[in-house]
Every structure is written in C-alpha cells, then in structure tokens.
Amino acid sequence: MNETVTMKDKVIAALREFGLPRLIITGFLVLLLIMAPFVGADLPTQVSNIINRFSWNGILVLAMVPMVHSGCGLNFGLPLGIISGLLGATLSIELGFTGPFSFVMAVLIATPFALIFGNVYGWLLNKIKGGEMMIATYVGFSSVSLMCMMWLILPYHSPNMVWGLAGKGLRTTISLEGYYDQALASIGRITIGRISIPTGTLLFFALLAFGIWAFLHTKTGTAMTAVGSNPVFAKAAGINVDKIRTLSVVMSTWLAAVGILVYEQGFGFIQLYMAPFYMALPAVSAILIGGASVNKATIMNVIVGTILFQGIVTMTPTVMNNMIHMDMSEVIRIIASMGMILFALTRKTEAAR
C-alpha cells in the first residue's frame, strides 16, 4: 500500500513539475496524432515532418539559453545572429565552396560576424539594463531592415545568387542544391518504414546542447547563472557582470548564426530580405512553452518546447485540412503558430520548474 501511494505521489509530482499548460498542449498534440489516420492524413509522413522541423529549429531555440541565464532575458534580437549566418552562407557560395564543405566554411565565415555583432549587441544591452527584451526587439527588426538594402548593395557576383538580368543584388530565395543542401541530414540517415530520421542533424544539435550544458557547469557558466540570479551579489563576489552578460549575448548570437545554417541545410534554400524578421518569435515561444521563464532555462525546456511547438504547427493544418476538405493550410498554420506564440508570451513570468 505504501509503495502504491509513493508511486502515485511520484506521478503526481512529475505531472506538477511538467506543468498544466504543457500537459494540455501535449494532450492536444497526441490527439492530433491519433486523429491523423482517421481523417486521411499520412501519419508516418507527419511524424517525419515533426522530427525534421525539430532538427531544423532546435539550435535557434537553444540560442535563448545563454542570455536567459545571464539575466538578459529572452533574445528577441535573434535576427542579428541569423544575419551573421546568412552572411556566412552567401559568402561561402560567393567564394566558390561547394558540397558539404561549404557548410563548414559558412560556419567559419559566420563566426567573426557573430562575434562582432554579439559584442556590439551586448554592449548596447549593458547600457539599458532592465529593458533588454524591448530594445532587443528593435535591434532585431532594424538589423533585418538594414540588411534588405545591403543585400542589394553588397558586391556579390555569383550567378547562382544574383538577379539574372540586373547582374547585381541577391535573389530573395537561393537554392542550396550543389552546396550544403542536406549536408548534416544525410549523415547516417535512418529510415524506419516511411519515417525518415535526420540522424546527423540531431547529433549536431545534441553536440551543441551538451556543449551549452557543460559550459553552464564550468566556473564561468556558474558565474553567468549567478549574474542572472542576483547581479548585486555577483558583483560583490568579484564577477565582472557586464563582461559575463556580453559573453552570453555573443554565445547566443553565434548559436543563432549556426542555427540558421542548420535550418537552411534541412530546408534546402537560403531566404533573405524580410525572411528573418519574425524568426525570433517561434524560438522564444518554443522555449517558454517548454517551461522556461525570463530568468531560467534548461536544455530540457529547449527539447520539450521545440517538439511541442513544431508538432502543433505541423499537425494542426494537416488534420484540419483533411477534416474540412479545403486547402486552408497556410491560414490554419498562421492561426496555430500565432496562437501558440500568444499563449507562450503569457507564460513568460511563470517560473521554470
């Protein structure tokens, strides 16, 4: 009897720790997966889509963790890191690198841009402590708008990227065929029936996630957590608060740069101009839905949140389209994603468990 009570208490405690909002979203996702075969949706294909979308977006969500830990809040300035990655991608093609090696070069070229942009971004956030998330939003939006002009002005000449007739200015969408399309996803890909698992991309995410987890358990990582928890105490303990905060911003910006490159290799295209404008919102929403707060986030929050967010966004349009027999996938996708974002932003003050 005592063992039964203990097990029951453990289950209740685990459910409470998981949180009611995440239980509701998980239940809804499971319901959609159960309904899929009955409404004529191809379940294996949808499961593959969820796994693929998780592998594409996981690192962009992971980029939130360092800034949350340092007390800089949720990184609404994620487009700044994404632009670093886009510069790395386009310059890699411009310089003539092809195949999977072009992905390696894109990461290497994007890194100095991420370091420079991250340091400037961190300096700015240190000047306006307490209003980081609001300023970060404007930094992200303004950087995307600035780059809309720069993509037309910068001296790119690769015929695979520039507009054909004008001979200058980059196209809105650039194909990665012959470059790093599926560069990670094709490594050790596992196929179970009709379910395809991009093993290489998932392992790359796992490697970066482990790196962040390991870093947060180092002396510097502990100092970063201390700065986020109590900056006054951290300063009294001899920690350079501004330096630690800047480091977290640089890390987040670099992860965003790598994250967009991973997204592109799975998606198969580079998208420029206004494409990065709202990319911070799904990443912010995913980590909040996963159980993070504005001052605490874990790797598990990243994993759970990304699966739930991408799962709902993938399954809802498919199931609804098959139920009503009308092609309203984009409308339903916008309603589902914006609804999830709205719900997540109401969770931002909820303490992570």
Secondary structure, 3 states (H helix, E strand, C coil): CHHHHHHHHHHHHHHHHHCHHHHHHHHHHHHHHHHHHHCCCCHHHHHHHHHHHHHHHHHHHHCHHHHHHCCCCCCCCHHHHHHHHHHHHHHHHHCCCCCCHHHHHHHHHHHHHHHHHHHHHHHHHHHCCCCHHHHHHHHHHHHHHHHHHHHHHCCCCCCCCECCCCCCCECCEEECCCCCCCCCCCCCCEEECCEEECHHHHHHHHHHHHHHHHHHCCHHHHHHHHHHHCHHHHHHCCCCHHHHHHHHHHHHHHHHHHHHHHHHHHHCEEECCCCCCCCHHHHHHHHHHCCCECCECCHHHHHHHHHHHHHHHHHHHHHHHHHHCCCCHHHHHHHHHHHHHHHHHCCCCCCCC
